[in-house]
Amino acid sequence: QNPNSIWSTAVGLDVWPAYLAMLEKLEGNVESILEDAVCRGCSPKHLDTRTAARMFVGGGYTVGLMQCANVDSNDVDRFVVQLAHAVMGVSERFEPAR
């Protein structure tokens, strides 16, 4: 069975193409920001910006699920910070280029 038919049924067959286009645009925007971060030395040169952008957009779903499950807001905040660090390929000890 085609996975698009399963997901499009949940979202709505008429909305599915627009939803996919919106995700692609969002991932592209995030990828551009991450490429900028790499060029400025704020993220490592080896960062796979396309994969990182997909991780960031996917992480938004987790935040939504956490909020629906009434997870403590401090835990949600920690998740978002950790996600941002992971996506940018940095740790708290990362020293950006000067």
N, C-alpha and C positions, 0 to 999 in steps of 0.2 A: 504494500500500500504506500502511496506517495505521502511523505511526511507533510508536505504543504497542504494536502487535503485535510489532514487531521488538525493542524494548527489553524487553517483558514476556517474550519468549522467552528472552532472556539472563538475566533475573533470576528468572523463574518466574511464569507467568500467575497462580497462586494467591497469590503474594506481592506482585505489582505494585501493587494498590490500596493496600496497607498501606505499601509503600515510598514511593509518591507522597504519601500522607498524612503520613508521617514527614518527608519533605523540606519539605512545605508548613509543617509546625509548626516545623521548624528554621529555615527562612527567616523565619517570623514572629517567632520569638524573637530572632534576630539583628537584624531590622528594629526591634524595640522597643528594643533596646540602642542602636542607631544613632540612633533618634529622641531618646533620652535624651541622647546625646552632642551632638546638635544643640541641644537645649534648654539644656544646660549651657554651650554655647559652645565645646565641645571639637572640634566639626566645623562646617564652614561651613553657613550657613542654606540654601544652594542644593543641598545634598546630596540626591540621589534615594535615599532610604533603602531602598526596595524593590529597586531595581537593585543597590545596593551589597550588600544582604543576599544576593542571588542570586550576585553575584561571590564573596563570601566562602565561601559553601557550595560553589560550583563549584571554588574554589581548593583545597578539601580533597582533591578528586580528584587535583589536580596534585601535592600533597604526597605522597599515597599512591603515585602513579606514580614520583615521584622516589626515594622510599624503596625501592620494588621494584627500581629500576634502580641501587641502591647509590650514589646521588649523595652526595657528601661532606656530612656533617651540617652543616657551616658554610654550605654553599650552600643547604641546605634552610632553615636558620635565617634566612638573608638573604632568601630568597623569602618566608617567613612575615611578616617585618617589613615588607618592601616591599608585600606584599598587604594587610596591616593598614593601612598608610599610605594606599594607594590606595583601599581600601574606605571609610575614614573621611574621605577627601577632604583629607588633610593631607600636608604634607611635613615634613622635619626642621626647616625654618625656620618652620613654623606656630606662631603664638603664640596659645594658647587665651585666651578672654575671662576676665577676672578679676573 
